[in-house]
């Protein structure tokens, strides 16, 4: 659960950093990271 919470806290700063460094919109980066976060939640749910 600590990993999931830490990921949730770190997503917004990571989106800002990625949008500054990599071409693309913040919306696209946020969508990719949101899908990744959802995948992590599903994996965690299957393990627990």
BELGI-V962641 format. One record per pair of residues at least 12 apart in sequence whose ideal C-beta (glycine too) atoms are under 10 Angstrom apart, sorted by sequence separation. I is the first residue (numbers start at 1). J is the second residue. If there is no record, write none. Layout:
# BELGI-V962641
I;J / I;J
This chain:
# BELGI-V962641
15;27 / 17;29 / 18;30 / 15;28 / 16;29 / 15;29 / 16;30 / 18;32 / 14;29 / 15;30 / 18;33 / 14;30 / 15;31 / 15;32 / 11;29 / 12;30 / 15;33 / 11;30 / 14;33 / 15;34 / 12;33 / 11;33 / 10;33 / 11;34 / 11;36 / 7;33 / 11;37 / 7;36 / 8;37 / 7;37 / 8;40 / 4;37 / 7;40 / 8;41 / 7;41 / 4;40 / 3;40 / 4;41 / 7;44 / 4;43 / 4;44 / 3;44 / 4;45 / 1;44 / 1;48
